[in-house]
Amino acid sequence: MHYPLSEKYMTDELMAKIMGPNPIKLEEELLTNHQIPQGATVCDLGSGQGLTSVFLVKEYGFTVYAADL
């Protein structure tokens, strides 16, 4: 699968913060053909350092509440 949105974020700095599979790519794949309207409020559970939360705001225009231990 091609990940045009997440490719913009493949920097050394971001990659150093990722543990395991790339969460940005996973998020983009999960949101393929989504019907969530821009500006919707979503909850990013297990957000870690907030990388996925920032991605949701910048690329999808969501309002994001993030929660992690």
PDB file of N, CA, C, O and CB in Angstrom:
ATOM      1  N   MET A   1       0.846  -1.188   0.000  1.00  0.00           N
ATOM      2  CA  MET A   1       0.000   0.000   0.000  1.00  0.00           C
ATOM      3  C   MET A   1       0.885   1.243   0.000  1.00  0.00           C
ATOM      4  O   MET A   1       1.958   1.253   0.603  1.00  0.00           O
ATOM      5  CB  MET A   1      -0.959   0.003   1.226  1.00  0.00           C
ATOM      6  N   HIS A   2       0.433   2.269  -0.669  1.00  0.00           N
ATOM      7  CA  HIS A   2       1.151   3.542  -0.741  1.00  0.00           C
ATOM      8  C   HIS A   2       0.597   4.480   0.336  1.00  0.00           C
ATOM      9  O   HIS A   2      -0.618   4.572   0.506  1.00  0.00           O
ATOM     10  CB  HIS A   2       1.020   4.186  -2.167  1.00  0.00           C
ATOM     11  N   TYR A   3       1.471   5.170   1.058  1.00  0.00           N
ATOM     12  CA  TYR A   3       1.071   6.040   2.161  1.00  0.00           C
ATOM     13  C   TYR A   3       1.484   7.492   1.877  1.00  0.00           C
ATOM     14  O   TYR A   3       2.478   7.966   2.428  1.00  0.00           O
ATOM     15  CB  TYR A   3       1.698   5.549   3.489  1.00  0.00           C
ATOM     16  N   PRO A   4       0.738   8.195   1.031  1.00  0.00           N
ATOM     17  CA  PRO A   4       1.147   9.551   0.639  1.00  0.00           C
ATOM     18  C   PRO A   4       1.147  10.557   1.786  1.00  0.00           C
ATOM     19  O   PRO A   4       1.991  11.454   1.805  1.00  0.00           O
ATOM     20  CB  PRO A   4       0.243  10.051  -0.444  1.00  0.00           C
ATOM     21  N   LEU A   5       0.234  10.437   2.736  1.00  0.00           N
ATOM     22  CA  LEU A   5       0.188  11.403   3.837  1.00  0.00           C
ATOM     23  C   LEU A   5       1.322  11.167   4.826  1.00  0.00           C
ATOM     24  O   LEU A   5       1.991  12.113   5.242  1.00  0.00           O
ATOM     25  CB  LEU A   5      -1.159  11.324   4.559  1.00  0.00           C
ATOM     26  N   SER A   6       1.538   9.922   5.199  1.00  0.00           N
ATOM     27  CA  SER A   6       2.548   9.630   6.210  1.00  0.00           C
ATOM     28  C   SER A   6       3.979   9.745   5.687  1.00  0.00           C
ATOM     29  O   SER A   6       4.913   9.898   6.474  1.00  0.00           O
ATOM     30  CB  SER A   6       2.326   8.250   6.755  1.00  0.00           C
ATOM     31  N   GLU A   7       4.158   9.674   4.375  1.00  0.00           N
ATOM     32  CA  GLU A   7       5.508   9.803   3.802  1.00  0.00           C
ATOM     33  C   GLU A   7       6.147  11.152   4.146  1.00  0.00           C
ATOM     34  O   GLU A   7       7.370  11.258   4.243  1.00  0.00           O
ATOM     35  CB  GLU A   7       5.454   9.631   2.279  1.00  0.00           C
ATOM     36  N   LYS A   8       5.314  12.179   4.328  1.00  0.00           N
ATOM     37  CA  LYS A   8       5.826  13.510   4.670  1.00  0.00           C
ATOM     38  C   LYS A   8       6.484  13.535   6.046  1.00  0.00           C
ATOM     39  O   LYS A   8       7.260  14.440   6.350  1.00  0.00           O
ATOM     40  CB  LYS A   8       4.700  14.532   4.624  1.00  0.00           C
ATOM     41  N   TYR A   9       6.177  12.550   6.869  1.00  0.00           N
ATOM     42  CA  TYR A   9       6.639  12.543   8.252  1.00  0.00           C
ATOM     43  C   TYR A   9       7.778  11.551   8.498  1.00  0.00           C
ATOM     44  O   TYR A   9       8.150  11.322   9.649  1.00  0.00           O
ATOM     45  CB  TYR A   9       5.487  12.222   9.167  1.00  0.00           C
ATOM     46  N   MET A  10       8.327  10.973   7.462  1.00  0.00           N
ATOM     47  CA  MET A  10       9.386   9.982   7.625  1.00  0.00           C
ATOM     48  C   MET A  10      10.748  10.662   7.815  1.00  0.00           C
ATOM     49  O   MET A  10      11.630  10.562   6.962  1.00  0.00           O
ATOM     50  CB  MET A  10       9.425   9.041   6.409  1.00  0.00           C
ATOM     51  N   THR A  11      10.898  11.340   8.930  1.00  0.00           N
ATOM     52  CA  THR A  11      12.154  12.013   9.255  1.00  0.00           C
ATOM     53  C   THR A  11      12.905  11.188  10.290  1.00  0.00           C
ATOM     54  O   THR A  11      12.310  10.357  10.976  1.00  0.00           O
ATOM     55  CB  THR A  11      11.899  13.457   9.778  1.00  0.00           C
ATOM     56  N   ASP A  12      14.192  11.411  10.405  1.00  0.00           N
ATOM     57  CA  ASP A  12      14.991  10.700  11.400  1.00  0.00           C
ATOM     58  C   ASP A  12      14.489  10.986  12.808  1.00  0.00           C
ATOM     59  O   ASP A  12      14.467  10.099  13.661  1.00  0.00           O
ATOM     60  CB  ASP A  12      16.466  11.088  11.279  1.00  0.00           C
ATOM     61  N   GLU A  13      14.088  12.227  13.045  1.00  0.00           N
ATOM     62  CA  GLU A  13      13.589  12.625  14.364  1.00  0.00           C
ATOM     63  C   GLU A  13      12.325  11.844  14.737  1.00  0.00           C
ATOM     64  O   GLU A  13      12.211  11.345  15.856  1.00  0.00           O
ATOM     65  CB  GLU A  13      13.303  14.137  14.390  1.00  0.00           C
ATOM     66  N   LEU A  14      11.384  11.739  13.809  1.00  0.00           N
ATOM     67  CA  LEU A  14      10.161  10.999  14.082  1.00  0.00           C
ATOM     68  C   LEU A  14      10.448   9.513  14.228  1.00  0.00           C
ATOM     69  O   LEU A  14       9.934   8.871  15.144  1.00  0.00           O
ATOM     70  CB  LEU A  14       9.138  11.232  12.975  1.00  0.00           C
ATOM     71  N   MET A  15      11.250   8.968  13.349  1.00  0.00           N
ATOM     72  CA  MET A  15      11.542   7.536  13.391  1.00  0.00           C
ATOM     73  C   MET A  15      12.223   7.144  14.701  1.00  0.00           C
ATOM     74  O   MET A  15      12.057   6.015  15.163  1.00  0.00           O
ATOM     75  CB  MET A  15      12.422   7.141  12.205  1.00  0.00           C
ATOM     76  N   ALA A  16      12.980   8.045  15.300  1.00  0.00           N
ATOM     77  CA  ALA A  16      13.643   7.766  16.571  1.00  0.00           C
ATOM     78  C   ALA A  16      12.642   7.640  17.717  1.00  0.00           C
ATOM     79  O   ALA A  16      12.949   7.018  18.734  1.00  0.00           O
ATOM     80  CB  ALA A  16      14.654   8.860  16.886  1.00  0.00           C
ATOM     81  N   LYS A  17      11.460   8.216  17.570  1.00  0.00           N
ATOM     82  CA  LYS A  17      10.449   8.189  18.629  1.00  0.00           C
ATOM     83  C   LYS A  17       9.476   7.020  18.508  1.00  0.00           C
ATOM     84  O   LYS A  17       8.665   6.796  19.407  1.00  0.00           O
ATOM     85  CB  LYS A  17       9.677   9.478  18.622  1.00  0.00           C
ATOM     86  N   ILE A  18       9.547   6.280  17.417  1.00  0.00           N
ATOM     87  CA  ILE A  18       8.610   5.189  17.160  1.00  0.00           C
ATOM     88  C   ILE A  18       9.166   3.880  17.727  1.00  0.00           C
ATOM     89  O   ILE A  18      10.331   3.537  17.522  1.00  0.00           O
ATOM     90  CB  ILE A  18       8.332   5.049  15.640  1.00  0.00           C
ATOM     91  N   MET A  19       8.300   3.164  18.443  1.00  0.00           N
ATOM     92  CA  MET A  19       8.646   1.829  18.935  1.00  0.00           C
ATOM     93  C   MET A  19       7.718   0.839  18.236  1.00  0.00           C
ATOM     94  O   MET A  19       6.497   0.966  18.338  1.00  0.00           O
ATOM     95  CB  MET A  19       8.517   1.731  20.516  1.00  0.00           C
ATOM     96  N   GLY A  20       8.262  -0.120  17.544  1.00  0.00           N
ATOM     97  CA  GLY A  20       7.432  -1.105  16.854  1.00  0.00           C
ATOM     98  C   GLY A  20       6.988  -0.625  15.492  1.00  0.00           C
ATOM     99  O   GLY A  20       7.666   0.188  14.863  1.00  0.00           O
ATOM    100  N   PRO A  21       5.837  -1.129  15.026  1.00  0.00           N
ATOM    101  CA  PRO A  21       5.330  -0.740  13.701  1.00  0.00           C
ATOM    102  C   PRO A  21       5.057   0.763  13.634  1.00  0.00           C
ATOM    103  O   PRO A  21       4.751   1.390  14.648  1.00  0.00           O
ATOM    104  CB  PRO A  21       4.044  -1.522  13.367  1.00  0.00           C
ATOM    105  N   ASN A  22       5.168   1.323  12.456  1.00  0.00           N
ATOM    106  CA  ASN A  22       4.981   2.755  12.259  1.00  0.00           C
ATOM    107  C   ASN A  22       3.509   3.132  12.496  1.00  0.00           C
ATOM    108  O   ASN A  22       2.647   2.764  11.698  1.00  0.00           O
ATOM    109  CB  ASN A  22       5.430   3.168  10.831  1.00  0.00           C
ATOM    110  N   PRO A  23       3.211   3.861  13.583  1.00  0.00           N
ATOM    111  CA  PRO A  23       1.817   4.185  13.893  1.00  0.00           C
ATOM    112  C   PRO A  23       1.178   5.164  12.913  1.00  0.00           C
ATOM    113  O   PRO A  23      -0.043   5.172  12.750  1.00  0.00           O
ATOM    114  CB  PRO A  23       1.731   4.751  15.275  1.00  0.00           C
ATOM    115  N   ILE A  24       1.994   5.988  12.262  1.00  0.00           N
ATOM    116  CA  ILE A  24       1.458   6.948  11.298  1.00  0.00           C
ATOM    117  C   ILE A  24       0.922   6.202  10.068  1.00  0.00           C
ATOM    118  O   ILE A  24      -0.164   6.505   9.575  1.00  0.00           O
ATOM    119  CB  ILE A  24       2.550   7.981  10.882  1.00  0.00           C
ATOM    120  N   LYS A  25       1.693   5.230   9.584  1.00  0.00           N
ATOM    121  CA  LYS A  25       1.232   4.427   8.450  1.00  0.00           C
ATOM    122  C   LYS A  25      -0.001   3.618   8.828  1.00  0.00           C
ATOM    123  O   LYS A  25      -0.948   3.527   8.046  1.00  0.00           O
ATOM    124  CB  LYS A  25       2.348   3.492   7.961  1.00  0.00           C
ATOM    125  N   LEU A  26       0.004   3.031  10.018  1.00  0.00           N
ATOM    126  CA  LEU A  26      -1.152   2.251  10.463  1.00  0.00           C
ATOM    127  C   LEU A  26      -2.398   3.124  10.524  1.00  0.00           C
ATOM    128  O   LEU A  26      -3.481   2.713  10.108  1.00  0.00           O
ATOM    129  CB  LEU A  26      -0.881   1.618  11.836  1.00  0.00           C
ATOM    130  N   GLU A  27      -2.231   4.326  11.045  1.00  0.00           N
ATOM    131  CA  GLU A  27      -3.359   5.246  11.162  1.00  0.00           C
ATOM    132  C   GLU A  27      -3.897   5.638   9.786  1.00  0.00           C
ATOM    133  O   GLU A  27      -5.108   5.682   9.568  1.00  0.00           O
ATOM    134  CB  GLU A  27      -2.946   6.497  11.942  1.00  0.00           C
ATOM    135  N   GLU A  28      -2.984   5.921   8.870  1.00  0.00           N
ATOM    136  CA  GLU A  28      -3.415   6.277   7.513  1.00  0.00           C
ATOM    137  C   GLU A  28      -4.171   5.117   6.855  1.00  0.00           C
ATOM    138  O   GLU A  28      -5.172   5.333   6.173  1.00  0.00           O
ATOM    139  CB  GLU A  28      -2.197   6.674   6.650  1.00  0.00           C
ATOM    140  N   GLU A  29      -3.691   3.902   7.061  1.00  0.00           N
ATOM    141  CA  GLU A  29      -4.374   2.746   6.479  1.00  0.00           C
ATOM    142  C   GLU A  29      -5.751   2.537   7.109  1.00  0.00           C
ATOM    143  O   GLU A  29      -6.713   2.220   6.409  1.00  0.00           O
ATOM    144  CB  GLU A  29      -3.521   1.483   6.652  1.00  0.00           C
ATOM    145  N   LEU A  30      -5.848   2.715   8.422  1.00  0.00           N
ATOM    146  CA  LEU A  30      -7.136   2.563   9.100  1.00  0.00           C
ATOM    147  C   LEU A  30      -8.156   3.616   8.647  1.00  0.00           C
ATOM    148  O   LEU A  30      -9.360   3.360   8.642  1.00  0.00           O
ATOM    149  CB  LEU A  30      -6.942   2.650  10.612  1.00  0.00           C
ATOM    150  N   LEU A  31      -7.667   4.787   8.271  1.00  0.00           N
ATOM    151  CA  LEU A  31      -8.564   5.868   7.880  1.00  0.00           C
ATOM    152  C   LEU A  31      -8.826   5.942   6.369  1.00  0.00           C
ATOM    153  O   LEU A  31      -9.459   6.883   5.892  1.00  0.00           O
ATOM    154  CB  LEU A  31      -7.997   7.172   8.350  1.00  0.00           C
ATOM    155  N   THR A  32      -8.342   4.959   5.633  1.00  0.00           N
ATOM    156  CA  THR A  32      -8.625   4.905   4.198  1.00  0.00           C
ATOM    157  C   THR A  32     -10.130   4.799   3.991  1.00  0.00           C
ATOM    158  O   THR A  32     -10.781   3.923   4.560  1.00  0.00           O
ATOM    159  CB  THR A  32      -7.889   3.706   3.524  1.00  0.00           C
ATOM    160  N   ASN A  33     -10.667   5.673   3.192  1.00  0.00           N
ATOM    161  CA  ASN A  33     -12.103   5.718   2.877  1.00  0.00           C
ATOM    162  C   ASN A  33     -12.984   5.972   4.108  1.00  0.00           C
ATOM    163  O   ASN A  33     -14.138   5.547   4.147  1.00  0.00           O
ATOM    164  CB  ASN A  33     -12.521   4.414   2.223  1.00  0.00           C
ATOM    165  N   HIS A  34     -12.438   6.662   5.102  1.00  0.00           N
ATOM    166  CA  HIS A  34     -13.237   6.973   6.295  1.00  0.00           C
ATOM    167  C   HIS A  34     -14.325   7.980   5.947  1.00  0.00           C
ATOM    168  O   HIS A  34     -14.250   8.664   4.927  1.00  0.00           O
ATOM    169  CB  HIS A  34     -12.338   7.524   7.432  1.00  0.00           C
ATOM    170  N   GLN A  35     -15.332   8.063   6.802  1.00  0.00           N
ATOM    171  CA  GLN A  35     -16.416   9.014   6.596  1.00  0.00           C
ATOM    172  C   GLN A  35     -16.556   9.949   7.793  1.00  0.00           C
ATOM    173  O   GLN A  35     -17.642  10.455   8.073  1.00  0.00           O
ATOM    174  CB  GLN A  35     -17.732   8.277   6.345  1.00  0.00           C
ATOM    175  N   ILE A  36     -15.459  10.169   8.488  1.00  0.00           N
ATOM    176  CA  ILE A  36     -15.456  11.083   9.630  1.00  0.00           C
ATOM    177  C   ILE A  36     -15.298  12.498   9.071  1.00  0.00           C
ATOM    178  O   ILE A  36     -14.339  12.758   8.344  1.00  0.00           O
ATOM    179  CB  ILE A  36     -14.300  10.731  10.662  1.00  0.00           C
ATOM    180  N   PRO A  37     -16.199  13.405   9.386  1.00  0.00           N
ATOM    181  CA  PRO A  37     -16.109  14.752   8.810  1.00  0.00           C
ATOM    182  C   PRO A  37     -14.937  15.550   9.373  1.00  0.00           C
ATOM    183  O   PRO A  37     -14.563  15.385  10.534  1.00  0.00           O
ATOM    184  CB  PRO A  37     -17.402  15.508   9.057  1.00  0.00           C
ATOM    185  N   GLN A  38     -14.365  16.410   8.545  1.00  0.00           N
ATOM    186  CA  GLN A  38     -13.303  17.300   8.992  1.00  0.00           C
ATOM    187  C   GLN A  38     -13.847  18.159  10.126  1.00  0.00           C
ATOM    188  O   GLN A  38     -14.977  18.643  10.058  1.00  0.00           O
ATOM    189  CB  GLN A  38     -12.769  18.184   7.820  1.00  0.00           C
ATOM    190  N   GLY A  39     -13.044  18.345  11.162  1.00  0.00           N
ATOM    191  CA  GLY A  39     -13.477  19.112  12.316  1.00  0.00           C
ATOM    192  C   GLY A  39     -14.113  18.264  13.404  1.00  0.00           C
ATOM    193  O   GLY A  39     -14.434  18.773  14.477  1.00  0.00           O
ATOM    194  N   ALA A  40     -14.300  16.964  13.137  1.00  0.00           N
ATOM    195  CA  ALA A  40     -14.876  16.066  14.141  1.00  0.00           C
ATOM    196  C   ALA A  40     -13.929  15.953  15.326  1.00  0.00           C
ATOM    197  O   ALA A  40     -12.719  16.126  15.185  1.00  0.00           O
ATOM    198  CB  ALA A  40     -15.161  14.666  13.537  1.00  0.00           C
ATOM    199  N   THR A  41     -14.481  15.665  16.482  1.00  0.00           N
ATOM    200  CA  THR A  41     -13.674  15.456  17.679  1.00  0.00           C
ATOM    201  C   THR A  41     -13.434  13.963  17.833  1.00  0.00           C
ATOM    202  O   THR A  41     -14.373  13.167  17.837  1.00  0.00           O
ATOM    203  CB  THR A  41     -14.369  16.050  18.951  1.00  0.00           C
ATOM    204  N   VAL A  42     -12.156  13.589  17.959  1.00  0.00           N
ATOM    205  CA  VAL A  42     -11.787  12.180  18.116  1.00  0.00           C
ATOM    206  C   VAL A  42     -10.901  12.020  19.336  1.00  0.00           C
ATOM    207  O   VAL A  42     -10.290  12.983  19.798  1.00  0.00           O
ATOM    208  CB  VAL A  42     -11.068  11.647  16.851  1.00  0.00           C
ATOM    209  N   CYS A  43     -10.832  10.809  19.857  1.00  0.00           N
ATOM    210  CA  CYS A  43      -9.995  10.497  21.014  1.00  0.00           C
ATOM    211  C   CYS A  43      -8.880   9.564  20.552  1.00  0.00           C
ATOM    212  O   CYS A  43      -9.148   8.523  19.952  1.00  0.00           O
ATOM    213  CB  CYS A  43     -10.835   9.846  22.173  1.00  0.00           C
ATOM    214  N   ASP A  44      -7.641   9.930  20.826  1.00  0.00           N
ATOM    215  CA  ASP A  44      -6.476   9.125  20.471  1.00  0.00           C
ATOM    216  C   ASP A  44      -5.994   8.435  21.746  1.00  0.00           C
ATOM    217  O   ASP A  44      -5.193   8.990  22.497  1.00  0.00           O
ATOM    218  CB  ASP A  44      -5.333  10.007  19.823  1.00  0.00           C
ATOM    219  N   LEU A  45      -6.489   7.224  21.980  1.00  0.00           N
ATOM    220  CA  LEU A  45      -6.118   6.469  23.180  1.00  0.00           C
ATOM    221  C   LEU A  45      -4.772   5.791  22.978  1.00  0.00           C
ATOM    222  O   LEU A  45      -4.505   5.237  21.911  1.00  0.00           O
ATOM    223  CB  LEU A  45      -7.197   5.423  23.525  1.00  0.00           C
ATOM    224  N   GLY A  46      -3.932   5.832  23.992  1.00  0.00           N
ATOM    225  CA  GLY A  46      -2.595   5.261  23.879  1.00  0.00           C
ATOM    226  C   GLY A  46      -1.719   6.088  22.970  1.00  0.00           C
ATOM    227  O   GLY A  46      -0.964   5.549  22.161  1.00  0.00           O
ATOM    228  N   SER A  47      -1.818   7.394  23.101  1.00  0.00           N
ATOM    229  CA  SER A  47      -1.170   8.315  22.160  1.00  0.00           C
ATOM    230  C   SER A  47       0.340   8.440  22.333  1.00  0.00           C
ATOM    231  O   SER A  47       1.009   9.020  21.478  1.00  0.00           O
ATOM    232  CB  SER A  47      -1.780   9.664  22.294  1.00  0.00           C
ATOM    233  N   GLY A  48       0.885   7.910  23.417  1.00  0.00           N
ATOM    234  CA  GLY A  48       2.336   7.967  23.612  1.00  0.00           C
ATOM    235  C   GLY A  48       2.835   9.396  23.629  1.00  0.00           C
ATOM    236  O   GLY A  48       2.390  10.204  24.444  1.00  0.00           O
ATOM    237  N   GLN A  49       3.752   9.712  22.737  1.00  0.00           N
ATOM    238  CA  GLN A  49       4.329  11.056  22.660  1.00  0.00           C
ATOM    239  C   GLN A  49       3.493  12.005  21.804  1.00  0.00           C
ATOM    240  O   GLN A  49       3.889  13.152  21.594  1.00  0.00           O
ATOM    241  CB  GLN A  49       5.737  10.981  22.106  1.00  0.00           C
ATOM    242  N   GLY A  50       2.363  11.554  21.315  1.00  0.00           N
ATOM    243  CA  GLY A  50       1.452  12.422  20.580  1.00  0.00           C
ATOM    244  C   GLY A  50       1.678  12.503  19.081  1.00  0.00           C
ATOM    245  O   GLY A  50       1.096  13.358  18.414  1.00  0.00           O
ATOM    246  N   LEU A  51       2.514  11.624  18.543  1.00  0.00           N
ATOM    247  CA  LEU A  51       2.796  11.667  17.108  1.00  0.00           C
ATOM    248  C   LEU A  51       1.537  11.435  16.277  1.00  0.00           C
ATOM    249  O   LEU A  51       1.301  12.130  15.289  1.00  0.00           O
ATOM    250  CB  LEU A  51       3.850  10.627  16.748  1.00  0.00           C
ATOM    251  N   THR A  52       0.740  10.464  16.680  1.00  0.00           N
ATOM    252  CA  THR A  52      -0.483  10.164  15.930  1.00  0.00           C
ATOM    253  C   THR A  52      -1.517  11.270  16.096  1.00  0.00           C
ATOM    254  O   THR A  52      -2.285  11.550  15.176  1.00  0.00           O
ATOM    255  CB  THR A  52      -1.073   8.825  16.384  1.00  0.00           C
ATOM    256  N   SER A  53      -1.536  11.892  17.257  1.00  0.00           N
ATOM    257  CA  SER A  53      -2.486  12.989  17.494  1.00  0.00           C
ATOM    258  C   SER A  53      -2.189  14.168  16.573  1.00  0.00           C
ATOM    259  O   SER A  53      -3.099  14.752  15.984  1.00  0.00           O
ATOM    260  CB  SER A  53      -2.435  13.443  18.969  1.00  0.00           C
ATOM    261  N   VAL A  54      -0.929  14.506  16.457  1.00  0.00           N
ATOM    262  CA  VAL A  54      -0.527  15.610  15.577  1.00  0.00           C
ATOM    263  C   VAL A  54      -0.870  15.278  14.126  1.00  0.00           C
ATOM    264  O   VAL A  54      -1.335  16.138  13.378  1.00  0.00           O
ATOM    265  CB  VAL A  54       0.991  15.902  15.719  1.00  0.00           C
ATOM    266  N   PHE A  55      -0.640  14.035  13.736  1.00  0.00           N
ATOM    267  CA  PHE A  55      -0.963  13.593  12.382  1.00  0.00           C
ATOM    268  C   PHE A  55      -2.458  13.748  12.093  1.00  0.00           C
ATOM    269  O   PHE A  55      -2.841  14.205  11.016  1.00  0.00           O
ATOM    270  CB  PHE A  55      -0.534  12.133  12.184  1.00  0.00           C
ATOM    271  N   LEU A  56      -3.298  13.367  13.055  1.00  0.00           N
ATOM    272  CA  LEU A  56      -4.745  13.487  12.881  1.00  0.00           C
ATOM    273  C   LEU A  56      -5.181  14.943  12.721  1.00  0.00           C
ATOM    274  O   LEU A  56      -6.070  15.244  11.924  1.00  0.00           O
ATOM    275  CB  LEU A  56      -5.467  12.859  14.064  1.00  0.00           C
ATOM    276  N   VAL A  57      -4.568  15.822  13.463  1.00  0.00           N
ATOM    277  CA  VAL A  57      -4.912  17.251  13.372  1.00  0.00           C
ATOM    278  C   VAL A  57      -4.449  17.826  12.040  1.00  0.00           C
ATOM    279  O   VAL A  57      -5.219  18.486  11.342  1.00  0.00           O
ATOM    280  CB  VAL A  57      -4.279  18.043  14.541  1.00  0.00           C
ATOM    281  N   LYS A  58      -3.188  17.577  11.687  1.00  0.00           N
ATOM    282  CA  LYS A  58      -2.620  18.185  10.479  1.00  0.00           C
ATOM    283  C   LYS A  58      -3.209  17.633   9.186  1.00  0.00           C
ATOM    284  O   LYS A  58      -3.499  18.396   8.265  1.00  0.00           O
ATOM    285  CB  LYS A  58      -1.132  17.986  10.466  1.00  0.00           C
ATOM    286  N   GLU A  59      -3.386  16.329   9.108  1.00  0.00           N
ATOM    287  CA  GLU A  59      -3.790  15.712   7.845  1.00  0.00           C
ATOM    288  C   GLU A  59      -5.294  15.529   7.670  1.00  0.00           C
ATOM    289  O   GLU A  59      -5.785  15.504   6.541  1.00  0.00           O
ATOM    290  CB  GLU A  59      -3.135  14.394   7.719  1.00  0.00           C
ATOM    291  N   TYR A  60      -6.029  15.401   8.770  1.00  0.00           N
ATOM    292  CA  TYR A  60      -7.455  15.132   8.658  1.00  0.00           C
ATOM    293  C   TYR A  60      -8.325  16.257   9.214  1.00  0.00           C
ATOM    294  O   TYR A  60      -9.542  16.246   9.032  1.00  0.00           O
ATOM    295  CB  TYR A  60      -7.782  13.853   9.365  1.00  0.00           C
ATOM    296  N   GLY A  61      -7.712  17.222   9.888  1.00  0.00           N
ATOM    297  CA  GLY A  61      -8.470  18.357  10.395  1.00  0.00           C
ATOM    298  C   GLY A  61      -9.362  18.029  11.575  1.00  0.00           C
ATOM    299  O   GLY A  61     -10.345  18.726  11.824  1.00  0.00           O
ATOM    300  N   PHE A  62      -9.028  16.965  12.311  1.00  0.00           N
ATOM    301  CA  PHE A  62      -9.827  16.593  13.479  1.00  0.00           C
ATOM    302  C   PHE A  62      -9.416  17.413  14.694  1.00  0.00           C
ATOM    303  O   PHE A  62      -8.295  17.916  14.766  1.00  0.00           O
ATOM    304  CB  PHE A  62      -9.681  15.093  13.778  1.00  0.00           C
ATOM    305  N   THR A  63     -10.325  17.544  15.640  1.00  0.00           N
ATOM    306  CA  THR A  63     -10.000  18.035  16.971  1.00  0.00           C
ATOM    307  C   THR A  63      -9.684  16.777  17.777  1.00  0.00           C
ATOM    308  O   THR A  63     -10.502  15.859  17.838  1.00  0.00           O
ATOM    309  CB  THR A  63     -11.191  18.902  17.621  1.00  0.00           C
ATOM    310  N   VAL A  64      -8.503  16.731  18.396  1.00  0.00           N
ATOM    311  CA  VAL A  64      -8.057  15.493  19.022  1.00  0.00           C
ATOM    312  C   VAL A  64      -7.855  15.667  20.526  1.00  0.00           C
ATOM    313  O   VAL A  64      -7.222  16.617  20.987  1.00  0.00           O
ATOM    314  CB  VAL A  64      -6.765  15.013  18.373  1.00  0.00           C
ATOM    315  N   TYR A  65      -8.411  14.721  21.269  1.00  0.00           N
ATOM    316  CA  TYR A  65      -8.111  14.583  22.693  1.00  0.00           C
ATOM    317  C   TYR A  65      -7.231  13.329  22.799  1.00  0.00           C
ATOM    318  O   TYR A  65      -7.606  12.251  22.339  1.00  0.00           O
ATOM    319  CB  TYR A  65      -9.449  14.471  23.594  1.00  0.00           C
ATOM    320  N   ALA A  66      -6.064  13.494  23.410  1.00  0.00           N
ATOM    321  CA  ALA A  66      -5.119  12.384  23.518  1.00  0.00           C
ATOM    322  C   ALA A  66      -5.024  11.911  24.958  1.00  0.00           C
ATOM    323  O   ALA A  66      -5.061  12.714  25.890  1.00  0.00           O
ATOM    324  CB  ALA A  66      -3.732  12.795  23.000  1.00  0.00           C
ATOM    325  N   ALA A  67      -4.902  10.603  25.131  1.00  0.00           N
ATOM    326  CA  ALA A  67      -4.788  10.045  26.480  1.00  0.00           C
ATOM    327  C   ALA A  67      -3.765   8.908  26.471  1.00  0.00           C
ATOM    328  O   ALA A  67      -3.776   8.036  25.602  1.00  0.00           O
ATOM    329  CB  ALA A  67      -6.172   9.540  26.995  1.00  0.00           C
ATOM    330  N   ASP A  68      -2.893   8.952  27.462  1.00  0.00           N
ATOM    331  CA  ASP A  68      -1.908   7.893  27.643  1.00  0.00           C
ATOM    332  C   ASP A  68      -1.557   7.854  29.124  1.00  0.00           C
ATOM    333  O   ASP A  68      -1.857   8.792  29.863  1.00  0.00           O
ATOM    334  CB  ASP A  68      -0.630   8.125  26.750  1.00  0.00           C
ATOM    335  N   LEU A  69      -0.930   6.785  29.552  1.00  0.00           N
ATOM    336  CA  LEU A  69      -0.519   6.707  30.953  1.00  0.00           C
ATOM    337  C   LEU A  69       0.489   7.777  31.259  1.00  0.00           C
ATOM    338  O   LEU A  69       0.959   7.876  32.393  1.00  0.00           O
ATOM    339  CB  LEU A  69       0.056   5.336  31.281  1.00  0.00           C
TER     340      LEU A  69
END
